[in-house]
Amino acid sequence: MSFVQIENVTKSYTKNKVLDKVSLTIEEGEFITLLGPSGCGKSTLLRAIAGLNDIDTGAIIIGGKDITCMPPKKRNIGMVFQSYALFPNMTVYDNIAFGLKMDGLSKKQIIPLVEEMLDVIDLRGKENHYPNQLSGGQQQRVALARALVKKPTVLLLDEPLSALDAKIRRILRNEIRRIQQRLNMTTVFVTHDQEEALSVSDRIYIMNHGTVEQVGTPNEIYNKPRTEFVARFIGNYNVWSRDQVESASLNGAPVQGNMFAVRPEAIQLFELRDADPLTDYTASGTITFMTILGNVIRYEINVDGLNVKVDRLNDLGLDSLNVGSVVKLNIPLEEWKHIEKTV
């Protein structure tokens, strides 16, 4: 039996069904991510696990115990919110110790627990600082320590990095993963950021309109999208219908299937020279747009009216291609992913 079981959970607000028979399982010590756009139900589900939202039907079971109707304070669940919610008039030490004091622990019991957390979040020496003396990343680590110090059975993270700049987000997400693995903490992470989800998760649940659209490891989710929604949301896939493929005369496409997804980095791109025949290539087209994304250049290519996205390493050793260049494309047969149309 899985450590956490969410069974057919539904939740509605008036006529709006936010969660529609959602089920998921989490193993002990696993880091799973609820990924999806705003309004898909991921934060509502997280708050339901914490007991901050009630549910209409279904069950929430942790460690074999049904906690569906249990009040939040009895669930032993730690939660870190998007806003740090630190007490501005308390030091780092007192913010971390606050929950322990409310539980009636003595000063002698509290000191080693807080000191352990200061080491875990690497803020030893900052214990007497106030929140306004810390960076945003440091404040978020204090909020994380405050949740962890009570040794919860499950840690819930509700978009904890969204208020930080891109560089700090990348650093802190890796620290969160390191801490989670060190403590073997069962963790549920909510985000709308695909890169975050792919970089830290053991498994990802992709949510759409209150349901789970697909679940799998980061590799499975990225390389084998099952639906049009997942292909469009998880990366920069080219998503085409059978009619579009046939209208653009893309040679070498699979005979079977009505919807296809193709990774932009899997498409081979070559400059089309006048003397070169088009044999062994899928199609030719004209570059209409290009974007430099650091180590990758993203091209948009018009192939008989079909927009094809191609990612290519920004390698100075390669011939430069510019807007207006005529190119030929090759899409290996194994790179065509059959997907289901999302209703």
Phi, psi and omega in degrees: 000136180292153183294318176241130177232123173251118189241110173049049182280129175236150178206129179231147170243112189051245181263002183266112179274108184275321176235130186236091178054052181278130176230139174202161178229149179224131177276157180297131181082003183274148176250108178245152181239135169265112186243135177172171181286169177302137177086005182277349178107000186294317180288327176298318178295318180299315180292331176292321177297321180285344183090008180277340172237136172278169179237157181280313178216165178107185184216148175238118186236127178232126180060033180082359182251129178283113182251014186308317184256009183280138177295153185306319186293343180261001185272344183053051178242131177266141181223135175243124185266169177300316173274138188294329177056037175278151177280116186294336182268007179245148176287172175305313180302311184290327176297316180293323184279349190305309182296325179293321177295319179295333178277357175088015178288150180281163178302321180296325179284325186287318188307308182294329180291316179292319180297323176299317180293323178299324177289319182298318183267003176059047176236025174301131184100347179254008188297336180261005176279155175262159183308322182289355177261004183248156172286168178300320179295321178293320178297320180294325177294324176295317178299322178294317180296321179298324178285324185281333188297336180273005178051063181290158176287329179220139176252129179247130182237111184260093182044055187289348186250001190293338182272000185258157177286166190302316183295314180295324179300315181297319180293313186289325179296324177292324177294319178299316179296318179298315180295317180300318180290322180297320182268354184053047186269125174294122191226139173240121186245129178252130177204159171252005184264113184297319181298318177301312183299315182293330187276337188242346193272148164281315175219156181235133170255115177268125184250146180208122179052044174080009179231164175271117183278322180197150176226142178174178175290164177307317179297317180296316182296315185286318186272341183226061177297140184263335185230165178300318181299312182297316181299320180285327187274322190281338181203210179246040181304145163281127180239119185228149172271165177301319180298319179295319180298317181288324180294326181272001179055048177280108181288151174082008178287154179301148180288323183264153174111146181249341178224139183228150172231135180227128179293135181296330181281349181271350181274128179274134186238130181223148175288135181266111179264153188305324186276352185278128172285161182268010181297148178070012177238153184287318184191173171233158181194184183240133178292125181252341182200148176215145180227132176269119181246051182076252183278359181231140170252128179255122180253146168245128189235131178271117177242097181052043178089350178268130178275123181242123177265134180226129175257135181222138179302138180280077185255118181297341181283349181268154176299140180280139177241138184233169175304131183100343179293139174269130185228163172244149185239148172226126178245106178304143184304323183289348181272353176281115181260124174286129179228162177264143178289131178278128181283000000 
